[in-house]
Amino acid sequence: QVQLVESGGGLVQAGGSLRLSCAASRRTFSNYAMGWFRQAPGKEREFVAAISKSGANTRYADSVKGRFTISRDNAKNTVYLQMNSLKPEDTAVYYCAADPTRTDGSSLIRGYDYWGQGTQVTVSS
C-alpha cells in the first residue's frame, strides 16, 4: 500500500501558474504509474494527466494539453503537475493517484488503486 499527499494548491489569477506536488510514502515509488485527476463542484472526477513508471511516457487530457506538464522524480518519491496559463475552468480539487499494475498511466479512474486526499486549486477571473 502507498500513501499519497498532495500539496501546492491555492488561489491564483487567470493566466498564472501553480505547481502541484504529490509525495508518496513508499520507496518503491518507481513501481507505480501515476496520474492526476480533478473534480470541480457538481461535476464528476476527470482525468488530467498521467505518467509512466519511468517517466518516459506521458498523456494529457485535451483540455490541459500544452498548458500542464506532468513529471516525476523517483529519487524523491514525488510526482509533479506544473500548471501554466491557468483558466477559471481549471478550478477544482486536484487528486494524485497511483497504479501498481500498468507500466503507463491510465486515463481511467478505475485504473488506479491509491488516491491522495486532494488539494484545492482556485483560479480567479
N, C-alpha and C positions, 0 to 999 in steps of 0.2 A: 504494500500500500504506500501511497505517496501523498503528502500534504502539500497543498499549493497556496501561496499567499500573494495576492496582487497588491500593488502599490503604484502611486504615481498619478492617480486620478485627481480631478479638481475642476475649477471653473476657469474657462478661457474664452476670449473673444473669438468670433468668427475670423478665420484666416490664420489663427495662431497654431501653436504646436504643443503637444504633450508626448511624453514617453512613459508608457506603462511597463512595469516590471512584474514578473511572476517568479517567485523563488520557490524551488522545490526542496523537499526535505531529504530526499534520498540521494546517496552518492551515485546510484545507478541511473541518474537523470538521462544519460545518453541512450538509455534503453527505451525511452518514451518519445513518440511523436507528440508534438504539442500543437494546440490550437487556441485561438482567441475567438470568443463569441460575444455578442452584446444583446441586451434586452432593454428596449425602450418602454415607458409606461403604456400599458394597454396593448402591447404588441408581443408577439412570440419571440423567443430567443432565436437569433440568427447568426450564421457563420460570418466571420470577419476575415480570418487568415489562419494558415496552418504551415507548419514547418516539419521537415523530416527529422529523423533521429540524429543524423549527422549535420543537419543544417544545409545540406546541398540543394534540397528541393523545397520550394515554397509555392503556395497558392493563395489567391485572394478572391474575395467577393468583388463583383464588378463595381459595386458602389464605392469601394475604397481603393481600387487599383490605381496606382500612380500617386496616391497620397499617403498610404500607410506602408510601413515596412516591418516585417516580422524577422527577428533574428534570435539567435541563442548563443549562450556561452556555456558549454558543457562543463568547463572547469569551475564555473561559479554556480552551476545548477540553476540557471536563470534563463528565462525567455523574455524577450522584449517586444513591444509594439510601439514603433515610432509613428506618431500620427501628425501629419502636416496638413496645412490648408484645411483646417477643421471647419465644419459646417454645423449649423444648428441641428440638422437632422442626424448628426453623429452623437447627439446627446443620448446617453444610455448607461446602464450598468454594464461594465465590461468584465468578462469572466475568462480565465485561462483554464485549459483542460488538458489532461494527459491520457495518451493512448499507449498501452504497453504491447499492443498486438501488431499494428501495421507499421511498416517502415516509413511510409509517407503519411503526413497528417490528412485526416479526412475532413470533409466539409459538413459531415452529418453529426448531429448531436449524439446519436446513438453510437457513434464511433469512439466515444471517449468514456473512460471508466472513472476518472477522478476529476473533480472540479474545485476551483477556489471559491472564496466567499463573494468575490466581486469587488470592483472599485467604480465609483461614480465618476462619470465624465459629463460635464455640462458645458455646452457651447452657446454663448450668448450672441445674439444678432446685433 
